[in-house]
Each structure stands twice: as structure tokens, then as C-alpha cells.
Amino acid sequence: MIDGVVIKNLTTHTDERGFFREIIRSTDDFFKEGFGQWSHSLMYNGVIKAWHWHKLQTDWWYVATGVMRVGLCDMREGSKTYKKTMDFLMGDNQPAQAIMIPPGIAHGCKTVQGPVNLLYITSRIYDPKDE
């Protein structure tokens, strides 16, 4: 596990109509950096989006549909997990979870089973100088 990366296991309430799943509350310790922007990325089969990281921004990712492979690498010199990596799947038929990616963690993804609908919140509005 990379220091500062948080995976939040989600509770799903199902019945004959479908399900309800709460992702993030403003009161979660998981969300203490706060809201800047909410975005939606649609990615088709085989699409790879990698690598980038932020100096200031925190990202929270949730895969609504499809299966996405996530890769993370700690680029923070001086971190106890510097250059450590994580690799896991998110989405359909995976554990229901959201992930928090702090500043300084390089992140990328690949659509394994698509299309993938990635919903993500960032702690700041988009600023190309932060990447």
C-alpha cells in the first residue's frame, strides 16, 4: 500500500429494483481536502490514460460501469513509500470501492472491460500547471 492512498469500501443496498450505493459524504475523513470539481470520463476497450500526477490536487475515483485497471506510483521524494507501486481492478464484479489519490502519486488506468464510466472528484478545479 502506498502511504496516503486510501481505498474506501462501499456499502451496497440491493433489492428487486436494483441497488443504492453511497460513495462520498462531505463529512468523511476520506474527503477532508474538499470539493473542487466533479468529472466524468468515458473510456472504450483498451484505452490507456497514463501517467500524470498533481502537485496540489487530490483525486477521488469511482468506476460506475465497466472494469478498469488502476496503476499508482509514489513520486514523492522523502515518502516512506517512494517509488512503491499499486495495481488493482475497479468496477463491475470487483469490490465496491472508491479511491483517494493524494498529490504526488502518479496515476494511470486501462480499460479492461468497457466501456468504463469513471466518475471522479478533484479537490481543485482543473489547472494544467498542477500536472
C-alpha positions as CSV (number, residue, x, y, z in Angstrom):
1,M,0.0,0.0,0.0
2,I,1.2,3.5,-0.8
3,D,1.3,5.9,2.1
4,G,-1.7,8.4,1.8
5,V,-3.7,6.4,-0.8
6,V,-7.0,5.4,0.8
7,I,-9.4,2.8,-0.6
8,K,-12.9,3.2,0.9
9,N,-15.0,0.1,0.8
10,L,-18.6,0.9,0.0
11,T,-21.9,-0.5,1.3
12,T,-24.4,-1.5,-1.4
13,H,-28.1,-1.9,-0.5
14,T,-29.9,-4.1,-3.0
15,D,-33.4,-5.2,-3.6
16,E,-35.6,-6.3,-6.5
17,R,-35.4,-2.8,-8.0
18,G,-31.6,-2.6,-8.2
19,F,-29.2,-1.0,-5.7
20,F,-28.3,2.1,-3.8
21,R,-24.6,2.9,-3.0
22,E,-23.3,5.9,-1.2
23,I,-19.9,7.0,-2.5
24,I,-18.7,10.0,-0.5
25,R,-20.0,12.3,2.2
26,S,-18.7,15.8,2.8
27,T,-18.2,14.7,6.4
28,D,-15.9,11.7,5.6
29,D,-12.3,11.9,6.8
30,F,-11.7,10.3,3.3
31,F,-12.9,13.7,1.8
32,K,-11.3,16.2,4.1
33,E,-9.5,18.0,1.2
34,G,-12.9,19.1,-0.1
35,F,-14.6,19.6,-3.4
36,G,-13.2,21.5,-6.4
37,Q,-14.7,19.8,-9.5
38,W,-16.7,16.7,-10.4
39,S,-15.9,15.0,-13.7
40,H,-17.0,12.0,-15.8
41,S,-14.6,10.1,-18.2
42,L,-15.9,7.6,-20.7
43,M,-13.2,5.2,-21.9
44,Y,-13.6,2.5,-24.6
45,N,-12.0,-1.0,-24.5
46,G,-8.2,-1.0,-24.5
47,V,-7.9,2.8,-23.8
48,I,-4.9,3.7,-21.6
49,K,-4.6,7.0,-19.8
50,A,-1.3,7.4,-18.0
51,W,0.9,8.8,-16.4
52,H,0.4,12.0,-14.6
53,W,0.4,13.4,-11.1
54,H,-0.6,16.6,-9.3
55,K,1.4,18.9,-7.0
56,L,-1.6,20.1,-5.1
57,Q,-4.7,18.3,-6.2
58,T,-6.3,15.2,-4.6
59,D,-8.4,12.9,-6.8
60,W,-11.3,10.6,-5.7
61,W,-12.2,7.9,-8.3
62,Y,-15.3,5.7,-8.6
63,V,-15.9,3.3,-11.5
64,A,-19.7,3.3,-12.2
65,T,-19.6,0.7,-15.1
66,G,-17.0,-1.4,-16.8
67,V,-13.7,-2.7,-15.4
68,M,-10.6,-0.5,-15.1
69,R,-7.1,-1.5,-14.2
70,V,-5.5,1.2,-11.9
71,G,-1.8,1.8,-11.6
72,L,-0.3,4.1,-8.9
73,C,3.3,5.0,-8.2
74,D,4.6,7.2,-5.3
75,M,6.7,10.0,-6.8
76,R,7.1,11.9,-3.5
77,E,10.8,12.0,-2.6
78,G,11.1,11.5,1.1
79,S,7.9,9.5,1.4
80,K,8.3,6.2,3.2
81,T,6.7,4.5,0.1
82,Y,8.7,6.5,-2.5
83,K,8.7,4.6,-5.9
84,K,6.3,1.9,-4.5
85,T,3.6,0.9,-6.9
86,M,0.0,-0.4,-6.6
87,D,-2.0,-2.2,-9.3
88,F,-5.6,-3.3,-8.9
89,L,-9.0,-3.5,-10.7
90,M,-12.1,-1.3,-10.1
91,G,-15.6,-1.6,-11.4
92,D,-18.1,-4.3,-12.3
93,N,-17.7,-7.6,-10.3
94,Q,-14.9,-6.0,-8.2
95,P,-15.2,-4.9,-4.6
96,A,-17.4,-1.8,-4.4
97,Q,-14.9,0.9,-3.5
98,A,-13.7,4.5,-4.1
99,I,-10.1,5.5,-4.0
100,M,-8.4,8.7,-2.9
101,I,-5.2,9.6,-4.7
102,P,-3.2,12.3,-2.9
103,P,-0.8,14.8,-4.6
104,G,2.5,13.3,-5.7
105,I,1.0,9.9,-6.6
106,A,1.4,9.1,-10.3
107,H,-1.8,7.5,-11.6
108,G,-3.0,5.9,-14.8
109,C,-5.6,3.4,-15.9
110,K,-6.5,1.0,-18.7
111,T,-10.0,-0.1,-19.7
112,V,-10.1,-3.9,-19.3
113,Q,-13.8,-4.4,-20.0
114,G,-15.5,-1.4,-21.4
115,P,-16.8,1.0,-21.9
116,V,-15.7,2.3,-18.5
117,N,-17.6,5.2,-16.8
118,L,-15.1,6.8,-14.4
119,L,-16.7,9.4,-12.1
120,Y,-14.1,11.5,-10.2
121,I,-13.9,14.4,-7.9
122,T,-10.9,16.7,-7.6
123,S,-10.1,18.9,-4.6
124,R,-9.3,21.8,-7.0
125,I,-10.6,23.0,-10.4
126,Y,-8.6,22.0,-13.4
127,D,-5.3,23.8,-13.7
128,P,-2.8,22.5,-16.3
129,K,0.1,24.0,-14.2
130,D,-0.7,21.5,-11.4
131,E,0.1,18.4,-13.6
